[in-house]
């Protein structure tokens, strides 16, 4: 199975997304999930993004394709804030196994 692409977005594509992406990458690694976590500005989300995550107020406004699932997070540095996303990645993996 090809790695699932997760994009972490913020307004500027810098501090918030980098710190949140670091926490999320660690969760992905611990769970041993086939996913990659990248960062980008909200206006630059690639078309092949499967999951979009970031601050709730930003994620809700980003334009994406129909198959991209969105996950708004309020506490970017809290690992448990990504539980719903982790479960969605697990489900995605099971659909393709």
N, C-alpha and C positions, 0 to 999 in steps of 0.2 A: 504494500500500500504506500502510495506517495504521501509525504508529510502534509498534514493539514496546515494551511496558512492562516495564521492569526495576526491581525494588524492592531496595534495599540495606537490610538490617536489622541492628540491633544491640540490645542489652538496653534501652538508654535511648532510642535514636533520635537520639542526639546525636553526640558526637565521633567515634567509630569509623566510623559509617556516613557521616558527612559527609566525612571525609577519604578513605575508600575510594571513595565515590561520585564524588568529584572526580577521582581517578585513573581510574576506570572511564569517566567521561564523556569524558575526554581520549582514551582509547583508542577509544571509539565515534566520536568526532569524526574522529580520524586515519584510521580505517577507513571513514569515510563511510557508516555503517550507519544505517538508519531505526529508531532506538531512542531512548527517553527513559529516564533514570535518576532515580529518586526515592528518598527515604529515609523510613523509618518504623520504629516500634517493632515488635518481633517479634510482639506481640499484635495489631497493627493492619494486617496485610497485606491490601490490597484484593483483592476477588474477581477482578478483571480482570488481575491480575499474570501475566505470561507466564514470566518468569524471576525467581527469588529468589536473591540472593547476599548473602553476609556471612560472618562468622566461622563456621568449620565447626561448632563446638560449639553455636552458636545455630541455624543453618540446619537442622540435623538434627532439631531439636525443634519447629519451627514447623509448624502445621497449615495446609495449603493445599489448593486444589482439585486434581483429578487431572491437569489439563493444565499445571500450573505445574511447570517444571523447576527443580531446586535446584542451587546451586553454592556449596560451602563453600570459603572461602579462608583460608589461614593467614597470609599476608603481605599485609595490606590495602593497603599503600603501594607495592607492587611491581607495576608495570604487567604484567609477564609472568605474574603470578598469575591473570590474567583470560583467558589464552589459550583455555582450554576453553570458557568462556562466549562469547567473541568468535566462536569457530567455530560454536557452537550458534546464535547470532544470525544468522550468515551462512547457515547451513542453513535456518533459519526463513524468511529473506528469499527464498532460492531456491525454497522450496516454494510461495511466494505470488506469485512473478514469472511 
